[in-house]
Amino acid sequence: LNLVVVLGGDSTELSCNVRWRDEGEVGRVRLGLEFDSKQTGQVATIARALFQQAGAPDRARLAEAA
């Protein structure tokens, strides 16, 4: 599970790259969270907390965390 924070313009887009255990494929899950670009450090902290709460990176838990 790789966390990707994409900076663009005035906002920050939060997404992650996921390797699903059952299929071995890599997919990107867009969390739909946008922040002011000045809050990049806070975005990373929030994202880590979300994924720690989600536990194993399966589709249902990622959807719940988002």
C-alpha positions in Angstrom: 0.0 0.0 0.0 1.6 3.2 -1.2 0.2 6.6 -0.3 0.4 9.2 -3.0 -0.2 12.9 -2.3 -0.5 14.8 -5.6 0.0 18.5 -5.5 -1.6 20.6 -8.2 -2.6 24.3 -8.2 -4.1 25.4 -5.0 -5.3 22.0 -3.7 -3.9 18.7 -2.7 -5.4 15.4 -4.0 -5.0 12.4 -1.8 -4.9 8.9 -3.4 -3.2 5.6 -2.8 -1.7 2.8 -4.8 -3.0 -0.6 -3.6 -1.8 -4.2 -4.4 -4.8 -6.3 -3.7 -3.9 -9.5 -1.9 -6.4 -11.8 -3.7 -5.6 -10.7 -7.3 -2.1 -9.4 -7.1 -3.1 -6.4 -9.2 -2.2 -2.8 -8.6 -4.9 -0.2 -8.6 -5.3 3.4 -7.5 -8.0 4.4 -5.0 -8.8 8.1 -5.1 -10.0 9.1 -1.6 -11.7 12.2 -2.8 -10.2 14.4 -0.1 -8.9 17.8 -1.1 -6.9 20.1 1.0 -5.2 23.5 0.6 -1.7 23.0 -0.7 -0.3 24.6 2.5 -1.6 21.7 4.5 0.5 19.0 2.8 2.0 17.8 6.1 -1.4 17.5 7.7 -2.7 15.6 4.7 0.0 13.0 5.1 -0.7 12.6 8.8 -4.5 12.3 8.2 -3.9 9.7 5.4 -1.7 7.6 7.6 -4.3 7.6 10.3 -7.0 6.6 7.9 -5.1 3.6 6.6 -4.0 2.5 10.0 -7.6 2.4 11.1 -8.6 0.6 7.9 -6.2 -2.2 8.7 -5.6 -4.7 5.8 -5.8 -2.9 2.4 -9.0 -4.6 1.1 -11.6 -2.8 -0.9 -14.3 -2.7 1.8 -12.0 -1.2 4.5 -10.5 1.4 2.1 -14.0 2.5 1.1 -15.0 2.8 4.8 -11.8 4.8 5.6 -12.4 7.1 2.7 
